[in-house]
Amino acid sequence: MKALLLSAAAVIGLAAPAQAQDIAITNAKLVVGDGSAPVEGGTVVVRGGRVVAAGAGVAVPAGVRVVDAGGRWVSPGIFAGFTRMGIVEVDGVEATNDTSAGSSPFDAALDVAPAVNPKSTPLAINRLEGVTRAVVAPDNSSGSIFAGQGAVIDTGADMDAVTKPRAFQFMEWGEAGARAAGGSRSAAYALLKNTLFEVRDYIRSPAGFNARGKEALLTRADAEALVPVVQGRTPLLAHVERASDILVLLQLKREVPGLKLVLVGATEGWTVAREIAAAGVPVIASAVADLPSSFEQLAATQSNIGRMKAAGVLVGIGTINQDEARQARWEKQYAGNLVALRKIPGASGLSWGEAFAAISSRTAEALGMGDEFGSLRSGRRGDVVIWDGDPLELGSSAAQVFIDGIEQPMTSRQTRLRQRYWNPREGALPKAYEH
């Protein structure tokens, strides 16, 4: 009986959620993530799951766990700018794909948060590459330019992945928006204007909204979901590539001044960068896209992000339409490419500090969450990564990952498969029993 009780206690201990540790990571080549250059001999202190100090000359408090980085790079975790991680496992298998709902009567009201699977294979894979937070967006369905409400998640090894549900509304504009709205950009614009009209009508009289009957194109749930967008409480992430389409959205922001508009993709953004900067609209851009994959990307250039940054635009990096359900980890490679661009005559890239900020703090700032995530400034969440080399170099990997001050396991399905076939001999039980 005693043995059974001890065994049960061990199981309970394993099942209990991990607790944030008070830690000090010392002797680091420290990346704060705010655009500044790395600091040699830096220290970052995390207490209660949050950063309390980071920089050179930071004192180590008594009683905290000390991790000697040994001169290695230490940075905030990567804040992936645009993904669909956790809501799709196999694109072609409908039962595993919760990105869109083509047969649903709802559009803007759709919420990805209940669909996020914390055990989805890509989360652990990307955690091992230093990705600690990610923007997760739905995909649009036919009949509406609005896809639904996206979330911000973490990649931690627990069952509580959703950091912030309903963090933004996602909208397709340009070619995709035209298709969804009925076949043209004119149809998309008419749908957008009518939607804003109906949402305002709902705000004036929620109780009387259903009385509109067949005249209403929005369901009550969709109208309710768009209220915080119209009122400027929830960001509107709009996928747009062509310069002229960007200008239409900037005009919309002038008509609805409180709108928290964020552009996603923006391949031709560099051609209207001054207008974007003047409007104060942030961008989550696709990086180093130099070949147009559609007619709305004819002005594609690898210098897009560098030129927008030079014009004063706040730019983060995302991976829309780039295997975004699985490969958020590519962002660090893209950021490294932007650093290399500075060595090419006539090209525009980013400094090392700004390139790392584009995959950490800049995306968080674009969503209005920069005071919580993306850097090692005091008060931010304790998402910290120790790297075995320069994190923007292709061959570098994460050595240790902390999320909210909790050290994460450095295993994934791939590492377990590697180990299984590295040592194929059976143990006491067949390997199929190992979990």
C-alpha positions as MATLAB code, in Angstrom:
seq = 'MKALLLSAAAVIGLAAPAQAQDIAITNAKLVVGDGSAPVEGGTVVVRGGRVVAAGAGVAVPAGVRVVDAGGRWVSPGIFAGFTRMGIVEVDGVEATNDTSAGSSPFDAALDVAPAVNPKSTPLAINRLEGVTRAVVAPDNSSGSIFAGQGAVIDTGADMDAVTKPRAFQFMEWGEAGARAAGGSRSAAYALLKNTLFEVRDYIRSPAGFNARGKEALLTRADAEALVPVVQGRTPLLAHVERASDILVLLQLKREVPGLKLVLVGATEGWTVAREIAAAGVPVIASAVADLPSSFEQLAATQSNIGRMKAAGVLVGIGTINQDEARQARWEKQYAGNLVALRKIPGASGLSWGEAFAAISSRTAEALGMGDEFGSLRSGRRGDVVIWDGDPLELGSSAAQVFIDGIEQPMTSRQTRLRQRYWNPREGALPKAYEH';
ca = [
       0.000    0.000    0.000;
       2.841    2.388    0.855;
       4.404    1.686   -2.517;
       1.096    2.400   -4.244;
       0.713    5.694   -2.387;
       4.241    6.755   -3.297;
       3.584    5.831   -6.921;
       0.335    7.818   -6.925;
       2.115   10.807   -5.392;
       4.741   10.634   -8.118;
       2.051   10.603  -10.796;
       0.297   13.560   -9.171;
       3.612   15.390   -9.039;
       4.181   14.792  -12.739;
       0.671   15.952  -13.564;
       0.920   19.173  -11.553;
       1.590   22.307  -13.592;
       5.168   23.568  -13.567;
       5.849   26.654  -11.472;
       7.761   29.733  -12.563;
      11.285   29.832  -11.171;
      13.225   32.821   -9.940;
      16.313   32.717  -12.136;
      19.293   34.847  -13.077;
      21.047   34.102  -16.348;
      24.543   35.559  -16.147;
      27.621   35.915  -18.350;
      25.455   36.329  -21.438;
      25.777   38.016  -24.785;
      22.466   39.674  -23.998;
      19.871   40.673  -26.583;
      17.184   42.876  -25.051;
      15.039   42.674  -28.187;
      14.186   46.384  -28.421;
      16.368   47.060  -31.458;
      19.548   47.753  -29.507;
      22.823   45.939  -30.082;
      23.753   42.857  -27.999;
      25.429   43.528  -24.626;
      28.504   41.552  -23.612;
      28.593   40.166  -20.078;
      24.912   40.793  -19.514;
      22.521   39.396  -16.938;
      18.759   38.902  -17.011;
      16.771   38.302  -13.827;
      13.298   36.721  -13.890;
      11.122   36.586  -10.788;
       7.522   35.401  -10.568;
       7.486   34.743  -14.305;
       8.481   38.286  -15.286;
      11.700   40.096  -16.123;
      12.798   42.399  -13.329;
      16.154   43.504  -14.769;
      18.329   42.942  -17.822;
      21.609   44.457  -18.934;
      25.249   44.860  -17.976;
      26.088   45.236  -14.307;
      22.775   43.813  -13.073;
      23.096   42.434   -9.540;
      22.014   38.863   -8.893;
      19.480   38.689   -6.033;
      20.076   36.216   -3.241;
      18.210   32.942   -3.324;
      17.575   32.716   -7.070;
      18.729   29.952   -9.371;
      21.784   31.101  -11.312;
      22.376   29.878  -14.863;
      25.798   30.708  -16.291;
      25.342   31.278  -20.028;
      29.076   30.908  -20.566;
      29.208   33.843  -22.973;
      26.448   32.447  -25.179;
      23.677   34.529  -26.760;
      20.603   35.098  -24.570;
      17.487   36.750  -25.940;
      13.741   37.097  -25.530;
      11.770   34.336  -27.185;
      10.689   34.793  -30.778;
       7.198   36.307  -31.086;
       6.030   34.776  -34.373;
       4.173   37.430  -36.324;
       1.613   35.452  -38.308;
       0.950   31.731  -38.046;
      -1.777   29.124  -37.996;
       0.019   26.904  -35.512;
      -2.142   24.818  -33.261;
      -5.269   24.928  -35.426;
      -4.174   22.639  -38.260;
      -2.172   19.432  -38.219;
      -2.541   18.117  -41.776;
      -3.765   20.629  -44.355;
      -5.542   18.077  -46.520;
      -7.262   16.223  -43.673;
     -10.393   18.190  -42.877;
     -10.814   16.680  -39.413;
      -7.470   18.181  -38.329;
      -7.930   21.574  -40.001;
      -9.788   24.249  -38.024;
      -8.496   27.262  -39.945;
     -11.786   28.033  -41.722;
     -15.445   27.047  -41.781;
     -16.854   27.329  -45.268;
     -20.279   25.943  -44.333;
     -20.754   28.058  -41.219;
     -23.288   30.924  -41.124;
     -20.712   32.892  -39.101;
     -17.570   34.742  -40.183;
     -16.300   37.527  -37.913;
     -17.704   35.710  -34.867;
     -15.524   32.641  -35.411;
     -12.954   32.342  -32.607;
      -9.827   30.205  -33.017;
      -9.101   29.983  -29.277;
     -11.284   26.909  -28.541;
      -9.713   25.126  -31.532;
      -6.075   25.561  -30.447;
      -4.480   22.199  -29.678;
      -1.594   22.593  -27.184;
      -0.343   19.153  -28.214;
      -0.158   20.035  -31.893;
       3.162   18.750  -33.245;
       4.483   22.085  -34.645;
       4.343   23.822  -31.252;
       7.130   21.730  -29.722;
       9.150   21.808  -32.947;
       9.077   25.604  -33.006;
       9.724   25.863  -29.267;
      13.008   24.047  -29.858;
      13.860   26.812  -32.349;
      13.263   29.587  -29.813;
       9.650   30.474  -30.700;
       7.823   31.151  -27.427;
       4.742   33.136  -28.563;
       2.807   33.209  -31.811;
       0.008   35.101  -33.495;
      -2.562   32.519  -34.660;
      -5.041   33.646  -37.307;
      -8.047   31.976  -38.936;
      -8.415   31.673  -42.699;
     -11.346   33.306  -44.442;
     -14.352   31.429  -45.784;
     -16.216   32.186  -48.988;
     -18.848   34.874  -48.683;
     -17.051   37.280  -46.365;
     -13.812   39.213  -46.184;
     -13.770   38.642  -42.417;
     -12.168   35.402  -41.259;
     -12.737   35.641  -37.528;
     -11.006   36.313  -34.246;
      -7.375   35.293  -33.832;
      -5.381   34.579  -30.695;
      -1.899   34.881  -29.261;
      -0.555   31.590  -27.905;
       2.562   30.293  -26.209;
       4.416   27.128  -27.181;
       4.870   25.826  -23.628;
       4.635   22.148  -22.756;
       1.316   22.405  -20.925;
      -2.383   22.443  -21.765;
      -2.857   26.200  -21.358;
      -1.606   27.475  -24.709;
      -3.871   30.484  -25.294;
      -2.253   33.640  -23.921;
      -4.890   36.030  -25.236;
      -8.094   34.913  -26.976;
      -9.844   37.258  -29.404;
      -6.658   39.301  -29.680;
      -7.569   40.636  -33.139;
      -9.942   40.296  -36.070;
      -8.472   39.004  -39.334;
      -9.608   40.251  -42.740;
      -8.652   39.395  -46.316;
      -8.271   42.305  -48.723;
      -6.932   42.545  -52.276;
      -7.264   39.462  -54.484;
      -8.374   37.080  -51.725;
     -10.869   39.585  -50.361;
     -12.262   40.174  -53.832;
     -12.833   36.441  -54.325;
     -14.511   36.064  -50.940;
     -16.783   39.060  -51.474;
     -18.138   37.976  -54.834;
     -15.454   38.425  -57.453;
     -14.042   41.960  -57.469;
     -12.395   44.586  -55.328;
     -15.498   46.734  -55.794;
     -17.569   43.987  -54.183;
     -15.100   43.756  -51.282;
     -15.245   47.510  -50.719;
     -19.044   47.525  -50.798;
     -19.132   44.619  -48.344;
     -16.714   46.386  -46.013;
     -18.665   49.652  -46.032;
     -21.972   47.851  -45.490;
     -20.453   45.846  -42.647;
     -19.307   49.011  -40.896;
     -22.802   50.489  -41.360;
     -24.468   47.435  -39.847;
     -22.036   47.290  -36.924;
     -22.731   50.935  -36.121;
     -26.441   50.177  -36.329;
     -25.930   47.295  -33.900;
     -24.028   49.576  -31.490;
     -26.912   52.082  -31.514;
     -29.583   49.437  -30.879;
     -28.431   45.905  -30.079;
     -31.932   44.824  -29.097;
     -33.428   45.954  -32.379;
     -30.770   44.500  -34.672;
     -32.622   41.265  -35.399;
     -35.671   43.239  -36.524;
     -33.834   44.126  -39.730;
     -34.570   40.640  -41.007;
     -33.489   39.911  -44.572;
     -31.993   43.387  -44.974;
     -29.142   42.456  -42.636;
     -26.099   40.793  -44.223;
     -24.445   40.307  -40.830;
     -25.570   37.836  -38.225;
     -26.001   39.221  -34.736;
     -22.943   37.268  -33.555;
     -20.770   38.668  -36.368;
     -21.919   42.213  -35.641;
     -21.161   41.784  -31.952;
     -17.677   40.433  -32.733;
     -16.886   43.497  -34.862;
     -17.977   46.067  -32.265;
     -14.567   46.194  -30.495;
     -12.895   46.566  -33.906;
     -15.011   49.559  -34.884;
     -14.546   51.068  -31.424;
     -10.767   50.677  -31.629;
     -10.437   48.196  -28.765;
      -9.358   45.234  -30.925;
      -6.804   45.399  -33.772;
      -7.908   44.622  -37.328;
      -5.252   42.581  -39.130;
      -5.772   42.942  -42.863;
      -3.934   40.791  -45.383;
      -3.064   43.126  -48.243;
      -0.244   43.043  -50.806;
      -0.816   45.621  -53.589;
       0.085   49.260  -53.036;
      -3.255   50.611  -54.275;
      -5.106   48.242  -51.945;
      -2.991   49.472  -49.042;
      -3.987   53.052  -49.837;
      -7.677   52.105  -49.792;
      -7.257   50.710  -46.282;
      -5.371   53.817  -45.153;
      -8.305   55.892  -46.413;
     -10.603   53.666  -44.344;
      -8.532   54.456  -41.260;
      -8.958   58.168  -41.948;
     -12.723   57.649  -42.062;
     -12.656   55.540  -38.876;
      -9.839   57.241  -36.895;
     -10.039   54.906  -33.909;
      -9.457   51.811  -36.053;
      -6.356   49.875  -34.962;
      -5.321   48.736  -38.424;
      -2.375   46.363  -38.914;
      -1.249   45.386  -42.419;
      -0.187   41.777  -43.024;
       1.982   40.735  -45.967;
       2.382   44.154  -47.622;
       4.725   43.003  -50.401;
       4.375   46.374  -52.179;
       4.446   48.337  -48.931;
       7.778   49.957  -49.743;
       6.201   51.876  -52.635;
       3.776   53.633  -50.243;
       5.927   53.500  -47.111;
       5.638   57.224  -46.402;
       1.848   57.016  -46.440;
       1.870   53.984  -44.119;
       4.204   55.762  -41.700;
       2.135   58.960  -41.774;
      -0.985   56.960  -40.899;
       0.808   55.327  -37.969;
      -0.138   51.852  -39.199;
       2.178   48.949  -38.233;
       2.990   46.115  -40.630;
       3.585   42.390  -40.143;
       5.403   41.809  -43.408;
       6.549   38.818  -45.382;
      10.346   38.966  -45.476;
      12.727   38.714  -48.446;
       9.976   38.024  -50.990;
      11.613   38.977  -54.288;
       9.540   37.064  -56.856;
       5.855   37.948  -57.322;
       3.597   34.967  -56.719;
       0.533   36.915  -57.896;
      -0.419   40.020  -59.855;
      -0.784   41.984  -56.620;
       2.927   41.444  -55.813;
       4.580   42.734  -58.972;
       6.751   45.199  -57.032;
       8.202   42.466  -54.785;
      11.720   43.129  -53.512;
      13.880   41.784  -50.699;
      14.403   45.395  -49.649;
      10.727   45.856  -48.754;
      11.098   45.667  -44.964;
      14.313   47.695  -44.897;
      12.749   50.480  -46.977;
       9.588   50.578  -44.870;
      11.672   50.720  -41.680;
      13.765   53.557  -43.143;
      10.536   55.478  -43.858;
       9.470   55.177  -40.225;
       7.084   52.221  -40.396;
       6.924   49.836  -37.436;
       7.593   46.471  -39.082;
       7.549   42.929  -37.731;
       7.988   39.667  -39.647;
       5.233   37.133  -40.329;
       4.870   34.012  -42.459;
       1.472   34.321  -44.155;
       1.191   31.828  -47.036;
       4.627   30.417  -46.150;
       3.684   27.112  -44.508;
       2.504   29.223  -41.587;
       0.910   26.254  -39.807;
       4.327   24.740  -39.125;
       7.304   26.941  -39.969;
       7.290   29.966  -37.673;
      10.912   29.026  -36.987;
      11.842   30.315  -40.441;
      11.480   33.848  -39.086;
      14.934   33.852  -37.511;
      16.433   32.851  -40.857;
      14.502   35.640  -42.597;
      15.744   38.145  -40.009;
      19.310   36.985  -40.624;
      18.823   37.484  -44.361;
      17.748   41.080  -43.712;
      21.036   41.665  -41.874;
      22.971   40.225  -44.818;
      21.108   42.504  -47.265;
      22.942   45.503  -45.843;
      26.112   44.191  -47.499;
      24.569   44.230  -50.982;
      24.972   47.520  -52.904;
      21.615   49.194  -53.504;
      19.714   46.859  -51.157;
      18.040   47.856  -47.886;
      18.165   45.572  -44.877;
      18.174   45.923  -41.105;
      20.820   46.184  -38.419;
      21.268   43.067  -36.298;
      19.370   44.605  -33.375;
      16.456   45.774  -35.531;
      16.311   42.440  -37.341;
      15.916   40.584  -34.058;
      13.346   43.125  -32.867;
      11.362   42.382  -36.056;
      10.811   38.830  -34.786;
      10.283   39.772  -31.153;
       9.171   43.173  -29.855;
       7.975   44.783  -33.092;
       5.231   42.235  -33.685;
       4.117   42.474  -30.066;
       4.005   46.249  -30.399;
       1.976   45.999  -33.609;
      -0.714   44.135  -31.663;
      -0.577   46.565  -28.749;
       1.122   43.953  -26.537;
       4.637   45.361  -26.414;
       4.367   46.090  -22.685;
       3.950   42.351  -22.066;
       5.981   40.483  -24.660;
       8.842   40.593  -27.125;
      11.695   42.053  -25.095;
      13.628   41.649  -21.859;
      12.662   45.041  -20.532;
      11.508   45.141  -16.932;
       7.948   43.899  -16.434;
       7.769   41.757  -19.566;
       6.929   38.066  -19.429;
       9.881   35.831  -18.672;
      10.256   34.314  -22.149;
      14.012   33.791  -22.432;
      16.126   31.688  -24.781;
      19.763   30.641  -24.406;
      21.271   29.905  -27.835;
      24.268   27.825  -28.884;
      25.269   30.545  -31.372;
      24.071   33.715  -33.078;
      20.263   33.206  -33.184;
      20.050   34.766  -36.643;
      22.535   32.294  -38.104;
      21.000   29.281  -39.817;
      23.067   26.731  -37.902;
      22.205   28.025  -34.423;
      19.641   26.384  -32.159;
      18.097   27.013  -28.765;
      19.946   25.347  -25.882;
      17.437   26.278  -23.153;
      13.981   27.858  -23.368;
      12.010   29.536  -20.578;
       8.366   30.591  -20.996;
       6.888   32.714  -18.199;
       9.983   31.777  -16.221;
       9.321   28.040  -16.591;
      12.087   25.964  -18.139;
      10.735   23.973  -21.069;
      11.581   20.424  -22.183;
      13.799   20.373  -25.251;
      11.990   17.479  -26.889;
       9.536   17.108  -29.749;
       8.027   14.305  -31.771;
      11.019   14.525  -34.100;
      13.589   14.217  -31.312;
      11.734   11.234  -29.873;
      11.583    9.551  -33.277;
      15.294   10.194  -33.747;
      16.027    8.561  -30.415;
      13.700    5.659  -31.143;
      15.446    4.726  -34.372;
      18.913    5.659  -33.128;
      18.525    2.834  -30.626;
      15.996    0.455  -32.240;
      16.309   -2.395  -29.737;
      13.190   -3.196  -27.719;
      13.194   -2.791  -23.966;
      10.920   -4.481  -21.446;
       7.998   -3.455  -23.644;
       7.764   -2.811  -27.404;
       8.609    0.770  -28.357;
       4.973    1.344  -29.329;
       4.302    1.549  -25.586;
       6.693    4.453  -25.068;
       4.962    7.844  -24.744;
];
